[in-house]
Amino acid sequence: MTCMRWNDALAAALLAWIPLLVAPAQESKTPLVHKTKYLMGTVYEIAAFDESPQHASQAIDKAFAKITRLDEVMSNYKPESDLSRLNRNGHFHAERVPADLYRAIEESLRYSKLSGGKFDITVAPLVDLWKAALRGERALTATEVEEQWACVGYEKIELIPPDRVEFHSACMRIDLGSIGKGYAVDRAVEILRANGIKNALIDAGQSTIYGMGSPPGKSAWEVHLRDPSNRADPAVMLSENSVSTSEQTPGSLLGNETAGHIIDPETGKPLETKYALSVVAKTGTASDALSTTLLLVGPEKGKAIVKEIADAAAIWVSAAGETETVTTGPEIRLMGKTADEEAKIEGEARRAAPTSPRENK
């Protein structure tokens, strides 16, 4: 598990996505305000409909300001962040942390328990080790992996209400990347609502997307999901809920056939999976954490997890067009054709084709 979502190269190619999404609604008399800002290592976009463009613009700026503050709290790249301070000083010492950091860690531990440890923010030492290896900086030894693996284990985090955290490990470090963007989206939604915005779409680098209300004349925001096959074209209608996507980085992008930025805490190695995974949930925090979790556990175990969560849905899509879906409410529609549907059509066509005289012999 790690901080990245389906790879940044793909996300960068889609920066114009929100304007295209809301373009049909621009014929409405309600003005659209669309802004972008680079935060938390990705591009955040907020599109809001409001009678007053100035009011919407100010509300969006306040939402971006909140995300900026969260980045200063939860970044594991900035040495002065509160998370970096905790990672330095929290070993066998109860460190006081800001409310947002405490809350994000608390939420993370909830999903660790839900997933039986597959979701684990303490995997940071392994993530950094494998990142260095995948960049070609060093060759890993089994001993190094074992040493860093011993640092992993969400059970070694103790929360001491109301605002202190202690690591019961000498080498533990945490990385909130697998939940941080979703958490930031939820806080942005709160800011927008508090400032009177009712209809908006908040997008954290195509990793987590939240729909507030709907565009004018529509019942919800239609969002097309990640499809490595370019066949199934899954889509979901968002209104007061969120969708997040996770996908292992292809080996070709990292120049390593055994590449992968998502680390399985049970094996200590990069996850091997053929799927991209998208999950719908009521909050950005939930969909963000669940997207990593469900990718790690796979469709069989993942479906069981989703069935225990109200108003959730998930879809696994392979490059071959294979799909697995589960829902307790939201509908994920397949706008294209899955591998099974294409095989069925091809089979029916063969059966319907006239038989040549030679084949009758």
Secondary structure as UniProt FT lines:
FT   HELIX           8..12
FT   TURN            13..16
FT   HELIX           17..22
FT   HELIX           23..27
FT   STRAND          32..39
FT   TURN            40..41
FT   STRAND          42..49
FT   HELIX           53..74
FT   TURN            79..80
FT   HELIX           82..89
FT   STRAND          95..96
FT   HELIX           99..114
FT   TURN            115..117
FT   HELIX           121..123
FT   HELIX           124..134
FT   TURN            135..136
FT   HELIX           142..149
FT   TURN            150..151
FT   HELIX           154..156
FT   STRAND          157..160
FT   TURN            161..163
FT   STRAND          164..167
FT   HELIX           177..194
FT   TURN            195..196
FT   STRAND          199..204
FT   TURN            205..207
FT   STRAND          208..212
FT   TURN            216..217
FT   STRAND          221..224
FT   TURN            228..229
FT   STRAND          234..238
FT   STRAND          241..247
FT   HELIX           251..254
FT   TURN            257..258
FT   STRAND          263..264
FT   TURN            265..268
FT   STRAND          269..270
FT   STRAND          275..281
FT   HELIX           284..306
FT   TURN            307..308
FT   TURN            310..311
FT   STRAND          313..318
FT   TURN            319..320
FT   STRAND          323..327
FT   STRAND          332..334
FT   HELIX           339..352
FT   HELIX           357..360
//
